[in-house]
Amino acid sequence: MTLAAPLPSTPTITPTLSATGQRRVFIASCVAGLAGVLFGYDQGIISAALLTLGDSFPLDTFGKQAIAAGMVAGALLGCMGAGPLSDRWGRRLLVGLAGALFLLGSVGSAMAMSPTELTIMRVILGLAVGGASQIVPVYIAELAPASRRGRLVLLFQLAIVGGVLVSSLIGWALSDNPLLLRLLSRGGDWRMMFLLGAVPALMLLIGLVFLPESPRFLASKGRKDEALAILRSLRGPEEDPEGEMAEIHDAAGQRGSWRLLFSKRLRPALIAGTGLAMFSQVTGTNAVLTYAPTILAGAGFDRNSALLISIAIGVTITVATIFGFWAVDHWGRRRLMLRVLPGSILALIVLAFVFFGGDPQGIGKSLAVAGLLLYVLCTLGSINASLWLVGAEVFPLSVRGKGMGLVTVSHWSFDLLISMITLSIIETMGVSGTFVLFAGLTTFAWLFIRRCIPETKGRSLEDIERSLNTGDFLSHS
């Protein structure tokens, strides 16, 4: 599907054509980014929903863990399948399929009549989350011009944290058990929490009419005329869509395979993409966010204060992502991480010091909150802001879907691992020791970025691919 017929190259309307193309790319990126809102919302809402699930079902600890882990398990399956399917069927179709799964999972979760049914629905939501995390960054990166690709792909990360913030606010609001909402949800506020996820899912499905297919996918299938028509509709004549199409056509000539993806030539890209995804998790980001209320409660905060501070953390995540939205195209992806990630190390050292010897007291409580907020600000504003963007940029067109699939597999696998062992690490090493461990791993992440991640700011996807072919992938810093 195209957004418009090929545009004439009349010099007198060039500014209008350019503005129209920019607007179309932005609208398409926002619509696809709704999958990120759903990603964040469904990932965040379960923590609040678990508080009232016991009113409807008899749940032990294992049952709660199964429901919470269902989405992560589904995400692993979803991200493994989305890459090959997007290379075969197209990016746009996979975005629509993710939206349909989000809708089914949201409504199905709200209507679940047993823990088993709810777990199954959470797995379905996970399939959508995994698929979206793989395909949406790739889709936006392939639509966007090189000069604005960083900001536009980061819309996906901004949408994710926006979804997390909305889930925190809704979870806090419904935790007071308002009578009307309890009557509407027939057995617990958790039903309303899940059902509200259907709203952005419907918006995504309706918004499909604004989504063109990726010109790069069409070129890879030999549909050059369709690809050029879409590219012209997304660019102004001064952006030389014909020249960009020639580069895409040259890059699309090679057929992709798993053997090619694991070849020595593409190994630097594979290490960069999957390694960054690994470090985004083993540095403790999701573990700290998940257990922040527990940590704060253990430090002497009452439940309401802990929930309100969690909302403050959600706001900080959003601020960090907005900062990253600006920085990725002004500083660059690699420079952003190298400059900001040391702040995360400092915050973790402060937290380790505050919790050394037991729960903090007096001013220590304020330092604990400040340390958590600084950690979130620096980590989410650097490595997490760049993760999906770098993964979508470094792989050649012929294996981009497969490569991004492995990036998301790495992300969700280490997310699951860290989620499963964090409490055990805390029991073994203590809260202070756990923060020291994460500080050490964050230091290794900084060294990895310095050695293995190239700067991709302002470079076309085809230029990045040429650097792999010529062996100077890591020379751009």
C-alpha positions as CSV (number, residue, x, y, z in Angstrom):
1,M,0.0,0.0,0.0
2,T,1.3,3.5,-0.9
3,L,0.5,6.7,0.8
4,A,0.4,8.6,-2.4
5,A,1.2,8.4,-6.1
6,P,4.7,9.4,-7.2
7,L,5.0,13.1,-6.8
8,P,6.1,15.4,-9.6
9,S,9.4,17.2,-9.3
10,T,8.2,20.7,-9.8
11,P,10.8,23.1,-8.4
12,T,8.2,25.6,-7.2
13,I,6.6,23.2,-4.8
14,T,9.7,21.5,-3.5
15,P,9.4,22.9,0.1
16,T,5.8,21.6,0.2
17,L,6.8,18.2,-1.0
18,S,9.5,18.0,1.5
19,A,7.2,19.0,4.4
20,T,4.6,16.6,3.2
21,G,7.1,13.7,3.1
22,Q,8.4,14.5,6.6
23,R,4.8,14.6,7.9
24,R,4.0,11.2,6.3
25,V,7.1,9.6,7.8
26,F,6.3,11.1,11.2
27,I,2.7,9.9,11.1
28,A,3.7,6.4,10.1
29,S,6.3,6.3,12.9
30,C,3.8,7.4,15.5
31,V,1.2,4.9,14.4
32,A,3.7,2.1,14.4
33,G,4.9,3.4,17.8
34,L,1.5,2.6,19.3
35,A,2.9,-0.9,19.5
36,G,5.5,0.5,21.9
37,V,2.7,2.0,24.1
38,L,1.2,-1.5,24.3
39,F,4.6,-3.0,25.0
40,G,5.2,-0.7,28.0
41,Y,1.6,-0.8,29.3
42,D,1.3,-4.6,29.3
43,Q,4.8,-5.0,30.8
44,G,4.0,-2.5,33.6
45,I,0.4,-3.2,34.5
46,I,0.9,-6.7,35.8
47,S,2.6,-5.4,39.0
48,A,-0.5,-3.5,40.0
49,A,-2.9,-6.2,38.7
50,L,-1.3,-8.9,40.9
51,L,-2.4,-6.9,44.0
52,T,-6.1,-7.7,43.3
53,L,-5.9,-11.0,41.4
54,G,-6.2,-12.8,44.7
55,D,-9.7,-11.4,45.1
56,S,-10.8,-13.5,42.1
57,F,-8.5,-16.5,42.1
58,P,-6.8,-18.5,44.8
59,L,-3.1,-17.9,43.8
60,D,0.0,-19.1,45.4
61,T,3.5,-17.6,44.7
62,F,4.0,-20.0,41.8
63,G,0.7,-19.0,40.2
64,K,1.5,-15.3,40.4
65,Q,5.0,-16.0,38.9
66,A,3.5,-18.0,36.1
67,I,1.1,-15.2,35.2
68,A,3.8,-12.6,35.4
69,A,6.3,-14.7,33.4
70,G,3.8,-15.6,30.7
71,M,4.4,-12.4,28.8
72,V,8.2,-12.8,28.8
73,A,7.9,-16.4,27.6
74,G,5.5,-15.3,24.8
75,A,7.9,-12.4,23.9
76,L,10.7,-14.9,23.4
77,L,8.6,-16.9,21.0
78,G,7.3,-13.7,19.3
79,C,10.7,-12.2,18.6
80,M,12.1,-15.4,17.2
81,G,9.3,-15.7,14.7
82,A,8.8,-12.1,13.8
83,G,12.1,-11.6,12.0
84,P,11.8,-14.4,9.4
85,L,8.1,-13.6,8.9
86,S,8.8,-9.9,8.3
87,D,11.4,-10.8,5.7
88,R,8.8,-13.0,4.0
89,W,5.5,-11.2,4.4
90,G,6.6,-7.6,4.9
91,R,7.0,-5.2,7.8
92,R,3.5,-3.6,7.6
93,L,1.7,-6.9,7.8
94,L,3.6,-7.9,10.9
95,V,2.9,-4.6,12.6
96,G,-0.8,-5.3,12.0
97,L,-0.5,-8.8,13.3
98,A,1.0,-7.5,16.5
99,G,-1.9,-5.1,16.9
100,A,-4.4,-7.9,16.5
101,L,-2.6,-10.0,19.1
102,F,-2.5,-7.0,21.5
103,L,-6.3,-6.6,21.1
104,L,-7.0,-10.3,21.6
105,G,-4.7,-10.6,24.6
106,S,-6.1,-7.5,26.3
107,V,-9.7,-8.5,25.9
108,G,-9.0,-12.1,26.7
109,S,-7.1,-11.2,29.8
110,A,-10.0,-9.1,31.1
111,M,-12.4,-11.9,30.5
112,A,-10.2,-14.7,31.9
113,M,-12.1,-17.0,34.3
114,S,-9.2,-18.9,35.7
115,P,-5.4,-18.5,36.3
116,T,-4.7,-20.8,33.4
117,E,-6.8,-18.7,30.9
118,L,-5.1,-15.6,32.2
119,T,-1.6,-17.1,31.7
120,I,-2.5,-18.1,28.2
121,M,-3.7,-14.6,27.4
122,R,-0.5,-13.2,28.8
123,V,1.5,-15.5,26.5
124,I,-0.5,-14.1,23.6
125,L,0.3,-10.6,24.7
126,G,3.9,-11.6,24.9
127,L,3.8,-12.8,21.3
128,A,2.7,-9.3,20.4
129,V,5.3,-7.6,22.6
130,G,8.2,-9.8,21.2
131,G,7.0,-9.2,17.6
132,A,6.7,-5.5,18.1
133,S,10.1,-5.1,19.8
134,Q,11.6,-6.8,16.8
135,I,9.8,-5.3,13.8
136,V,8.7,-1.8,14.7
137,P,12.3,-0.4,15.1
138,V,13.3,-2.0,11.8
139,Y,10.2,-0.6,10.1
140,I,10.7,2.9,11.3
141,A,14.5,2.8,10.5
142,E,13.7,1.7,6.9
143,L,11.2,4.5,6.4
144,A,13.2,7.4,7.9
145,P,15.8,9.5,6.1
146,A,19.3,9.2,7.7
147,S,19.2,12.7,9.2
148,R,16.1,11.9,11.3
149,R,16.3,8.2,11.7
150,G,17.6,8.4,15.3
151,R,14.8,10.6,16.6
152,L,12.1,8.6,14.7
153,V,13.2,5.2,15.9
154,L,13.5,6.5,19.4
155,L,9.8,7.3,19.2
156,F,9.4,3.5,19.9
157,Q,11.4,3.7,23.1
158,L,9.5,6.9,24.1
159,A,6.2,5.0,23.5
160,I,7.4,2.1,25.6
161,V,8.2,4.3,28.6
162,G,5.0,6.3,28.1
163,G,3.1,3.0,28.3
164,V,5.0,2.1,31.5
165,L,4.1,5.5,33.0
166,V,0.4,5.2,32.0
167,S,0.3,1.7,33.6
168,S,1.8,3.1,36.8
169,L,-0.8,5.8,37.0
170,I,-3.7,3.5,36.2
171,G,-2.5,0.9,38.6
172,W,-2.2,3.4,41.4
173,A,-5.6,5.0,40.6
174,L,-7.4,1.6,40.6
175,S,-5.6,0.3,43.7
176,D,-8.0,2.4,45.8
177,N,-10.8,0.0,44.5
178,P,-13.4,2.6,43.4
179,L,-16.8,1.0,43.7
180,L,-18.0,1.8,40.2
181,L,-15.0,0.3,38.5
182,R,-15.2,-2.8,40.7
183,L,-18.8,-3.3,39.6
184,L,-17.9,-2.8,35.9
185,S,-14.9,-5.2,36.1
186,R,-17.0,-7.9,37.8
187,G,-14.6,-9.3,40.2
188,G,-11.6,-7.0,40.5
189,D,-9.9,-3.9,39.2
190,W,-7.4,-6.1,37.4
191,R,-10.0,-6.7,34.7
192,M,-10.4,-3.0,33.9
193,M,-6.6,-2.6,34.0
194,F,-6.2,-5.3,31.3
195,L,-9.2,-4.1,29.3
196,L,-7.9,-0.6,28.9
197,G,-5.0,-2.1,26.9
198,A,-7.5,-2.7,24.1
199,V,-7.8,1.1,23.4
200,P,-4.3,1.6,21.9
201,A,-4.6,-1.8,20.2
202,L,-7.7,-0.6,18.3
203,M,-6.0,2.7,17.5
204,L,-3.0,0.8,16.0
205,L,-5.3,-1.4,13.8
206,I,-7.2,1.6,12.6
207,G,-4.0,3.5,12.0
208,L,-2.8,0.8,9.5
209,V,-4.4,2.8,6.7
210,F,-1.6,5.3,7.2
211,L,1.2,2.8,7.1
212,P,3.1,2.2,3.8
213,E,5.2,-0.9,3.2
214,S,8.9,-0.5,3.7
215,P,10.6,0.5,0.4
216,R,13.6,-1.6,1.4
217,F,11.4,-4.7,1.9
218,L,9.7,-4.1,-1.5
219,A,13.1,-3.7,-3.2
220,S,14.3,-6.9,-1.6
221,K,11.4,-8.6,-3.3
222,G,12.1,-7.1,-6.7
223,R,9.2,-4.6,-6.6
224,K,11.4,-1.6,-7.4
225,D,8.6,0.6,-9.0
226,E,6.4,0.2,-5.9
227,A,9.4,0.9,-3.6
228,L,10.4,4.1,-5.6
229,A,6.8,5.4,-5.5
230,I,6.6,5.1,-1.7
231,L,10.1,6.5,-1.3
232,R,9.1,9.6,-3.4
233,S,6.0,10.1,-1.2
234,L,8.2,10.1,1.9
235,R,11.0,12.4,0.6
236,G,11.3,15.8,-1.0
237,P,13.1,16.0,-4.4
238,E,16.1,17.7,-2.7
239,E,16.5,14.5,-0.7
240,D,17.2,12.6,-3.9
241,P,14.9,9.6,-3.6
242,E,16.1,8.2,-6.9
243,G,19.7,8.1,-5.6
244,E,18.6,6.5,-2.3
245,M,16.6,4.0,-4.3
246,A,19.7,3.1,-6.3
247,E,21.6,2.4,-3.1
248,I,18.8,0.3,-1.8
249,H,18.6,-1.7,-5.0
250,D,22.3,-2.4,-4.9
251,A,22.1,-3.5,-1.3
252,A,19.0,-5.7,-1.9
253,G,20.8,-7.8,-4.5
254,Q,22.2,-10.4,-2.0
255,R,19.9,-13.0,-0.6
256,G,19.9,-13.3,3.1
257,S,20.4,-16.5,5.1
258,W,21.3,-17.6,8.6
259,R,24.7,-18.7,7.4
260,L,25.3,-15.2,6.1
261,L,24.2,-13.6,9.4
262,F,26.7,-15.8,11.3
263,S,29.5,-15.2,8.8
264,K,32.8,-13.6,9.7
265,R,32.0,-10.6,7.6
266,L,28.8,-9.8,9.6
267,R,30.1,-10.9,13.0
268,P,30.9,-7.3,14.2
269,A,27.3,-6.3,13.6
270,L,26.0,-9.4,15.3
271,I,28.2,-8.8,18.4
272,A,27.2,-5.1,18.5
273,G,23.5,-5.7,18.3
274,T,23.1,-8.8,20.6
275,G,25.8,-7.6,23.0
276,L,24.2,-4.2,23.5
277,A,20.8,-6.0,24.1
278,M,22.5,-8.3,26.7
279,F,24.1,-5.4,28.6
280,S,20.8,-3.5,28.6
281,Q,19.6,-6.3,30.9
282,V,22.5,-7.6,32.9
283,T,23.3,-4.0,34.1
284,G,20.1,-4.4,36.2
285,T,17.7,-2.0,34.5
286,N,14.5,-4.0,34.6
287,A,15.5,-5.7,37.8
288,V,15.9,-2.4,39.6
289,L,12.6,-1.1,38.1
290,T,10.7,-4.2,39.0
291,Y,11.8,-4.4,42.6
292,A,12.1,-0.7,43.3
293,P,8.8,-0.7,45.4
294,T,10.1,-3.7,47.4
295,I,13.5,-2.0,48.0
296,L,11.8,1.2,49.1
297,A,9.4,-0.7,51.3
298,G,12.3,-2.5,52.9
299,A,13.9,0.9,53.5
300,G,11.0,2.0,55.7
301,F,8.7,3.7,53.1
302,D,5.0,2.9,53.5
303,R,3.2,1.3,50.6
304,N,1.5,4.5,49.3
305,S,4.8,6.4,49.4
306,A,6.6,3.5,47.6
307,L,3.9,3.6,44.8
308,L,4.1,7.3,44.5
309,I,7.9,7.1,44.2
310,S,7.4,4.4,41.5
311,I,5.3,7.0,39.6
312,A,8.2,9.5,40.0
313,I,10.5,6.8,38.6
314,G,8.1,6.5,35.6
315,V,8.2,10.2,35.1
316,T,12.1,10.1,35.2
317,I,12.1,7.3,32.6
318,T,10.0,9.5,30.3
319,V,12.3,12.5,30.9
320,A,15.4,10.3,30.2
321,T,13.9,9.1,26.9
322,I,13.0,12.6,25.8
323,F,16.6,13.6,26.4
324,G,17.8,10.5,24.5
325,F,15.3,11.5,21.7
326,W,17.4,14.7,21.3
327,A,20.8,13.3,22.0
328,V,20.9,10.4,19.6
329,D,20.9,12.7,16.5
330,H,22.9,15.6,18.1
331,W,25.6,13.7,20.0
332,G,25.3,10.3,18.3
333,R,24.3,6.8,19.6
334,R,27.8,5.8,20.7
335,R,28.8,9.2,22.2
336,L,25.5,9.4,24.1
337,M,26.2,6.1,25.8
338,L,29.8,6.8,26.6
339,R,29.0,10.2,28.0
340,V,26.0,9.3,30.1
341,L,26.5,5.7,31.3
342,P,29.1,6.7,33.9
343,G,26.3,8.5,35.7
344,S,24.6,5.1,36.1
345,I,27.8,3.6,37.7
346,L,28.0,6.5,40.1
347,A,24.3,6.1,41.1
348,L,24.8,2.4,41.7
349,I,27.9,3.1,43.9
350,V,25.8,5.6,45.9
351,L,23.0,3.0,46.3
352,A,25.5,0.4,47.5
353,F,27.0,2.8,50.0
354,V,23.5,3.8,51.3
355,F,22.4,0.2,51.8
356,F,25.7,-1.0,53.3
357,G,25.1,-2.3,56.7
358,G,21.3,-2.6,56.4
359,D,18.3,-0.4,55.5
360,P,19.1,3.3,55.2
361,Q,18.0,5.7,57.9
362,G,17.4,9.5,58.0
363,I,19.1,11.2,55.1
364,G,20.0,7.8,53.8
365,K,16.4,7.4,52.6
366,S,16.6,10.6,50.6
367,L,19.9,9.4,49.1
368,A,18.3,6.0,48.2
369,V,15.5,7.8,46.3
370,A,18.0,10.2,44.6
371,G,20.2,7.2,43.6
372,L,17.4,5.3,42.1
373,L,16.2,8.3,40.1
374,L,19.8,9.1,38.9
375,Y,20.3,5.5,37.9
376,V,17.1,5.4,35.9
377,L,17.8,8.8,34.3
378,C,21.3,7.8,33.1
379,T,20.6,4.2,32.1
380,L,17.3,4.8,30.3
381,G,18.7,7.9,28.7
382,S,21.7,6.1,27.3
383,I,22.0,2.4,26.7
384,N,18.2,1.7,26.7
385,A,17.5,4.8,24.5
386,S,20.0,3.5,21.9
387,L,19.3,-0.3,22.1
388,W,16.6,-0.7,19.5
389,L,18.0,2.0,17.2
390,V,21.5,0.5,17.0
391,G,20.0,-3.0,16.5
392,A,17.8,-1.7,13.6
393,E,20.8,0.0,11.9
394,V,23.8,-2.4,12.0
395,F,22.5,-5.3,10.0
396,P,22.4,-5.5,6.1
397,L,19.0,-5.4,4.5
398,S,19.1,-9.0,3.4
399,V,19.3,-10.3,7.0
400,R,17.9,-7.3,8.9
401,G,14.8,-9.1,10.0
402,K,16.8,-12.1,11.2
403,G,19.5,-10.0,12.8
404,M,17.0,-7.9,14.7
405,G,15.2,-11.1,15.8
406,L,18.4,-12.2,17.5
407,V,18.8,-8.8,19.2
408,T,15.3,-9.2,20.7
409,V,16.0,-12.8,21.6
410,S,19.1,-11.6,23.5
411,H,17.1,-8.9,25.2
412,W,14.2,-11.1,26.4
413,S,16.4,-14.0,27.3
414,F,18.6,-12.0,29.6
415,D,15.5,-10.1,30.9
416,L,14.0,-13.5,31.9
417,L,17.3,-14.6,33.4
418,I,17.8,-11.5,35.5
419,S,14.2,-11.5,36.6
420,M,14.5,-15.1,37.8
421,I,17.7,-14.6,39.8
422,T,17.6,-11.1,41.2
423,L,15.9,-12.0,44.5
424,S,18.3,-14.9,44.9
425,I,21.3,-12.5,44.3
426,I,19.9,-10.1,46.9
427,E,19.5,-13.0,49.4
428,T,23.1,-14.1,48.8
429,M,24.9,-10.8,48.4
430,G,22.5,-8.4,50.1
431,V,21.0,-5.2,48.5
432,S,24.4,-3.4,48.8
433,G,26.3,-6.2,47.2
434,T,23.7,-6.5,44.4
435,F,24.2,-2.8,43.5
436,V,28.0,-3.3,43.5
437,L,27.5,-6.2,41.1
438,F,25.4,-4.1,38.8
439,A,27.9,-1.3,39.0
440,G,30.7,-3.7,37.8
441,L,28.5,-5.0,35.0
442,T,27.7,-1.5,33.9
443,T,31.4,-0.7,33.8
444,F,31.9,-3.7,31.5
445,A,29.0,-2.4,29.4
446,W,30.8,1.0,28.9
447,L,34.0,-0.8,27.8
448,F,32.0,-3.0,25.4
449,I,30.4,0.1,23.9
450,R,33.7,1.8,23.5
451,R,35.3,-1.2,21.7
452,C,32.4,-2.8,19.8
453,I,29.8,-0.2,18.9
454,P,30.4,2.1,15.9
455,E,28.9,5.6,15.5
456,T,25.9,5.4,13.1
457,K,24.7,9.0,13.4
458,G,23.9,10.6,10.0
459,R,24.9,7.6,8.0
460,S,22.6,5.8,5.6
461,L,21.8,2.1,6.2
462,E,23.5,1.3,3.0
463,D,26.7,3.1,4.1
464,I,26.7,1.1,7.3
465,E,26.3,-2.1,5.2
466,R,29.3,-1.0,3.0
467,S,31.4,-0.6,6.1
468,L,30.8,-4.2,7.0
469,N,31.7,-5.3,3.4
470,T,34.9,-3.3,3.5
471,G,35.9,-4.3,7.0
472,D,35.9,-0.8,8.6
473,F,32.7,-1.3,10.6
474,L,34.3,-0.2,13.8
475,S,36.4,2.7,12.4
476,H,33.5,5.1,12.8
477,S,33.6,6.7,16.2
